[in-house]
Amino acid sequence: MVRGRNAFMRTLEAIIAMAITMVFVGMFIAQNNAAKSVFENENILPELMKEHDFKQCILLENSTCINATLSRALRGYGFTMNISRSTDSRAQGLPEKRVFSESSMISGNSTLYDPRIIRVYYWR
């Protein structure tokens, strides 16, 4: 009788240990999947650079027009942008989050070579 009871207790102990292990493994996998699927790079600049009006806004350095266009394209994201003539320009005051960046260069219009580089930084 004692031998049967010990076997039952050890079997019960093994089942409980396996259940606890499975719970921890399941929690770890769920956390990894949630962290990976937060958001991906939106890759918006290639599409926006096809718009003539957007390019004109950049050449004129019209930040109101650029911000309005970026707001429509990046719904749900915080963003900042930087327009410069230099390749060494950097953004200031970015948040302590996962920040994506995109950049594109516009050489000017058909009669004037006056290059501008736009950099867009966005996050959730």
Residue, then its C-alpha position, 0 to 999 in steps of 0.5 A: m500500500v505504501r509503495g503504491r502511494n509513493a508511486f502516485m505522489r511521484t507521478l503527480e509531482a512530475i505532472i505538476a512540474m511539467a505543467i509549471t514548465m509549460v506555463f513558463v515556456g508559453m509565457f516566454i514565447a508569447q513575450n518574444n512574439a509580442a516584442k517582434s510584431v510591434f511595428e515594421n519600417e513603413n518605407i514611406l519616402p519612396e512613395l512620397m517622392k513620386e509626388h511632385d507637390f511633396k518634392q516642391c515642398i522639400l525644395l522650398e523647405n516648407s515644413t508646414c506642407i511636409n509635416a501635413t503630408l507626413s502626418r497623412a502617411l504616418r497615421g499613428y506614428g510620432f515623427t520628426m524630419n530634417i531637411s539639409r544640404s549636408t550629409d552630416s546633419r542629425a536629428q535632435g531630441l529623438p525619443e528613447k524608443r525604437v526609431f525608424s529612419e528614412s532618407s532621400m535626396i532631391s537634386g533640384n528641379s529641371t533648371l537648377y541644381d540645388p540638392r536637399i536631403i530629407r530625413v524622416y524619423y518615426w516611432r510609436 
